[in-house]
């Protein structure tokens, strides 16, 4: 088979390498073209060098091209994969730093909450630019696969306003299933059958079967509490499981910032999180992790490049959806996964316009969702709170309506649990002013926001958060990796 795939934001070097090697695990895909595009020539050069070495080492006729001109990369592409982070780590730092001044402590801040909403404001205008290019220069009927967060907002904008065939992809469901298989003593995750449904990062295991045997709440709670590691790392998720009756796919840290109950009192946060790794609830944990990863990759690039000189092993193909979806669409080999699409009645008790994450099957006819799912009422209520925020956020991002943006932030569950309306209004002004270069739709609102900030009497504080860790140096990371190797 010969067709073209474009990867936007290909400078996300590690993730792009994973997607690329996954694609080449499909025998029929070894004659494709992969066009990389990124605004950073430096990052583009690094990933191009790695992929060229993979192709050379395996002797495949795959064509790899790299372009800072996005439209050139998209010309004739049948599939477009996006993994962009608009504003990079500089803007992301503000997503964490500024809300902390108002008492809002986030672990990740890239889905909803104050940080995730502003992230969406930066991403959506760019996503719509991508969609315009797809409509104009990509192959007719091209499919857009979005990996970028905030997943639901980006996908919502691409479908409703971008008018492009779009699916959102995430790996949270797979990771949650691996946990459950482990605590239940399965020999392989393949022994676990499950149905997950909800919205991205708030998806719920509403049916679990281990080798055909149905697993209930009591057995699941007991298994998690008996596990020596997960019982400590997933305290909040276990508490939600006890109260809701079903397990959430999302990590302890992510889930903590989507709900109004666990991060609103600084003195309570430590009770629900675990500091063994960033993903379990650390303040700004993903920002620290991303910063360390970037610094490590920049320093250790020669080693990463050298390690690319190896044969591809199809047995090590990852569970990221993209390659499996493309394989199903092109070959007809059926793939079952969980996909982010417009609801349109798939989940009976969520709105039709919402972007849901739910099971579907892929073959030559496309992505076919399983309909007729009804969420437990508590799960639906939690999802609805986020959906209402997402809808307002998308519409604000498209129209540049700063008042609607403030209302979206005000209605966020964690923000509403912590901040007053006056604090929210000032916080949004401050974030919009700080990130103005990435928010062209708010250009007319920035001068008035600056004036309000100059006159404001709302007090803020200099607060690092309830559970913050400093970014580790390269030397510290090397020492830690060395100690881990010795321990093994």
Secondary structure, DSSP 4 states (H G I P E B T S, - for coil): ---EEEEETTT-HHHHHHHHHHHHTSGGGTT-EEEEE-S-HHHHHHHHHHHHHHHHHHT---EEEEES-HHHHHTT-SEEEE---TTHHHHHHHHHHHHHHTT---SS-SSSHHHHHHHHHHHHHHHHHHHHHHHHHSPTT-EEEE-PSSHHHHHHHHHHTT-SEEEE--SHHHHHHHHHHHHTT-SSGGGEEEEEEEETTEEEEEEEEETTEE--HHHHHHHHHH-TTHHHHTHHHHHHHHHHSSEESS-HHHHHHHSSSSSSSHHHHHHH--TTSGGGT-BTHHHHHHHHHHHHHHHHHHHHHHHT-S---GGG----HHHHHHHHHHH---EEEEEEEE-TTSBTTS-TTSEEEEEEEEETTEEEEPP-B---HHHHHHHHHHHHHHHHHHHHHHHT-HHHHHHHHHTSHHHHHH--HHHHHHHHHHHHHHTGGG-GGGHHHHHHHHHHHHH----------SSB-PPPPHHHHHHHHHHHHHH-
